[in-house]
Amino acid sequence: MAERTEQPKKTNSKQVLGWLGTLADIGLPWIAFTVAYAVTDHDLKLSLIIALSTAGLVGLVRLIRKQPIANVIGGVFGVGLSAFVASRTGQAEDVFLPGILMNCGWFVLYALTIVTRYPLIGLLYGAVTQTWLAWRRDPELYRALNRVTLLLTAQIGVRLAIMVPLYLADNVSALGVAKVALGLPFYGLTVWVGYIVLRSSLSPDKWEEVKENFTHMLKGTQPTPPPVQDKVQDEVRDEQKTEAPAAKTD
C-alpha cells in the first residue's frame, strides 16, 4: 500500500519540475530583456544582447546536464527573431511584434475551424488516435472537442486583448510582464480548465477512452491504433445473434 501512495507523488514532482524547467527555458530570456531594458534606461541594443545571452546560457546549461533542449531551441529562435525585428525598426515594443502576429494567426485558424465545424482539437485528436474524422460522427465527443477548442481560442483572444493595447501604447515594461505571465503559466491554467471541461462533457465510459488519448496528445506520443478488424467482427457477431432468434420464431 505504501508503494502505491508514493508513486503518484514522484510522478507529480517530476511533472512540476518539468513545467518549471520549460518556464525557465522560454521565460528567462524575456524576463532578462524586460529587466535590462528598465535598468539600462531603455538601451534596446544592450537589452537584446542580454536576452540572447540568457537564452544561450540556458541552452548551455541544458547541454551540460544532457537534458532536452527542444524548448531552448524554440526560445532562442523566438528571441532571435524578435531581436532581429526590433533591431531593424529600432522600436523596443517591436520585440513583441512577432509573438503578437503569431497569436493573431493562431486565433484566425482556431476560429475558422470552429466556424466550419471542424474544431482544431478534434482534427488533432483524430490524427493522433488515427481515427481521423470518426469523432464527428459521435455527437458527445464532437461537443466535448469543440468546447476545448473554444476554450483555447478564448485563451489566445485574452492574450491578444491584453498585448495589443500595450503594444499600441508602447508600454515595453508591461509587455514584458504580460509576455511571461500569459505564456506558459496561462497556458498551463488553460490546459487544466480544458481538462475539467472535457471530463464534464463526457460520460464516464467515454471519458476513460478519451483520457488516455489526450495524455498521448499532451506528451506528443502515439497511442495504439484501434483494432478496426476486431471491432467490425464483433459488430457482425452481434447482428447475427440478434437475427438468429427472429429467424426461429418465423
N, C-alpha and C positions, 0 to 999 in steps of 0.2 A: 504493500500500500504506500510506503514511504517513497519508493521509486517513482510511482505514478504521479504523485503530487509534486515532486521536484522537477520532473522533465519539462512540463509546460513553463515553469519559471525560467529555466535555462533558455528555452526557445524564445520566450518573450524578451529576455535580456539581450540575446543576440539580435533580435529584430529592432529593439530600441537603439542599440549601438550602431546597427546598420543605417538606420534613419539619421542618427546624429552624424555619422560619417558622411552620408550623402549630403546632408545640410552643410557640412563644412566644405565639401568639395565644390558645391555650387555657390554657397552663400558667402564664404570668406572673401573672395576677390571683390564682391560688390560692397561688402562691409568696409574693406580696406579702401576702396575708392571713395566711398561716402565720407569716411573719417579723414582721409588725406585731403580731400577737396575742402573740407571745413577747416582743417588745421593749417593748411598751406595758403590760406587766404585765396582760395579759388584758383589755384595753379592747376590748370587742366592737364598739361603735359606731364607734370610730376605725378599727379594723381593716377593717370593712366599707367605710367611706368610702375607705380606701386601696386596697382591692381593686377597687372600682368605678372609682376614678380611674385605676388602672393599666389596666383594660380599656378605658376611654375613650381613654387616651393611646395604647395600641397601635392602636386604630381610627383615631385621628387621623393617626398616622404612616403607616398604610396608605393613607389617603385622600390625603395629601400626595404620596406616592410613586406614586399612581394604581395601586395593587395591589389584588387581590381582597380583599374584606372579609367574605366569607361565613363564614369561620371566626371572625372577630372578632365578627360579629353573634351567632353561636351562643354564643360565650364570654360576651359581655355579657349575653345572655338567661339563661344558666345561672347566672352570678354574681349577676345581679339577682334571679332567683327565689330563690336560696339566701339572699341578703341579706334579702329580704322575710320568708322563713320564720323565719330566726334573729332578726330584729328583733321579730317577733310573739311568739315564745316566750321570747326573752331568753336562750336557751341557745346557746353558741358551737358546740357539736357539731352543732346543727341546720342549720348552714351546709351540711353534707354530706348531710343527710337527703334532699333531692330527688334527688340523684345515686344514692343507695343505693336509693331506691324505684324509680327508672327502671331500674336494673340488675336489680332483682327482676322487674319487668315483662318485660324482655328475656329473662331466664332462663326464665321460665314460657313465653313464646312459643316460644323455641327448643326447649325440652323437649317442648312439645305437638306441634310439627311433626315431631320425631323419633319420638315415640310413635305418631303417626298415619301414619308412613311417608311424609310429605310434607316432608322436611327443608327448612328455610327457604332455605338457599343454593341448593337445587335450584329452588325456586319463583322466586327472584331470577334465577337463570341462565335459566330458561325465559322469564321476562318480558323480560329484556334481549336475548336472542337471538331472541325471537318464535317460539320452538319450543314454548312453554308446557309441557305435561306430557310431551313426547316423551322426555325424559331418563328417565322412569320405566320406559319400555319397553326401555331399554338397561341391563342388569344391571351392566356395568362402570362406566358413567357414574353410575348411581344409587349404587353403592357408594362411589365417589370423592366425590360431593357430600355424601353422608351423613356420611362421615368428617370432611370440612371443617366441616360443621355441628356435629358432636360436639366438634370442637376449639374452635370459637368459644363453644359452650355451656360447655365447661370453663373457658375464659378468664373468662367472666362469673362462674362459680362460684368461681374463685380470688379474684377481686376482692371478691366478697361475703364469702367466708370470712375475708378479712383486714379489710375495712372494718367489717363488722357488729360483731365483738367490740370493735374500737377505739371505735366509736360508743357501744356499751353501757357501755364503761369511761370515757367522757367524755374520752378522750385526744385533745385537739384537735390538738396538735402532730404526733403520729403520723398522725392522719387527713390532715393537710395534706400530709405527705411521701408517704403512700400514694396520695392523690388524684393527685398529679403522676406518681409512678413507675408507677402502674397505669393511667394514662391512655394517651396516645399512644405512649410508649416500649414499654409492654407490648403494646399493640395491634399496633404495628409488628413486634414479635417474633412475635406470633401469626400475622400475615399471612405472614411468612417461613416459619414452620413449616408453615402451611397450604399454601404453595406446594410445599414438599417432599412433603407428604402427598399432595397432588393429583397431582403428577407421578409419584410412585412407585406410585400406584393405577391408572394408565392405561398402555395400550400406547403405543409411540412415535407411531403414526399417529393415535390418538385424542387424545394429548396435544397434538399440533400444532394440531388442530382446536379443542380446548378452551382452549388457552393464549391465543389471540387474543380469544376471547370474554370470558375473565376479565380480560384487560387492559382491555377496554371497561367491564367492571363496576367495576373499581377507579377508572377515570378518569371514570365517570359518563356515558360516551358510548354511542351505539347502533351496533352492528355492522351490516353489510349483511345484510338478511334472506336466508335460504337460498332458492335458486331451486327452489321446490317443483315447478313445472310441468316444468322440465327434468329434475329427478330422477325424476319419475313417468314421463316419456317414455323415459328411459334404462332404467328397470326393465322397461317394456313391451318395448323392443327386445331386452333380454337374454333375456326369456322367449320371444320369438319365435325368437331364434337357437337356443335350446336345444330348442324344439319342432320346428323345421324338420328336423333330421337324423332325429328319431324318425319323422316322417311319411314320409320317403323309405324308411326301412327297412321300414315296414309295407307 
